[in-house]
C-alpha cells in the first residue's frame, strides 16, 4: 500500500504541477507506472497465499510473473537509458518551500525505511523458520533482495537532492 500510494502521489504531483510537465518528469511518471506494475505482479499472490492453506503457484502463474517482471525490468532500463543519454539532469523536486521539502524528505525517508525493513523482515523470516524454507519463499526472499536493490539505487539520491542545494545528477549517476 505504501508503494502504491507513494507512486500514485508522484503521478498526481507530475500531472498537477505545471513546472513538472517536461520530458524528464514524463519519463519519471513512466518509471513510477512500471514500479506499480512490479508491485502488483508479485504481491497479490503472496498476500493470497499468506491467508490460504494452499501455498502453491501454478507453472503458468509463475511464468506469467517472471515474464512481467523481466519485461518491466527491461522497459525500466530502456527508459533510464533514454533519460540519461548525454545529459546531466537538474532535479526540480516537488517544492521549493522549505517546510514542504522537509515534509517530503521525512515522508519518503519513512517509506524507504518501511520498504527496507519489510523486505529485510521477509528475508529474515524465510531464513529462520523451517516451514518457510520452500522454493516459493526462497524466490520471494530473492525478490525482496532485488526490491531492496532497486529502491537503494534511486531513493538515497532523491533524498539527498530533496534537502541539498545541488540537485543535479550526472550521466553516470
ABEGO torsion letter per residue (X at the ends): XAAAAAAAAAAAAAAABAAABBAAAAAAAAAAAAAAAAAAAAAAAAAAAAABABABBBAAAAAAAAAAAAAAAAAAAAAAAAAABGBBBBBAEABABAAAAAAAAAAAAAAAAAAAAAAAAAAAAAAABAAABBAAAAAAAAAAAAAAAAAAAAAAAAAAAAABABABBBAAX
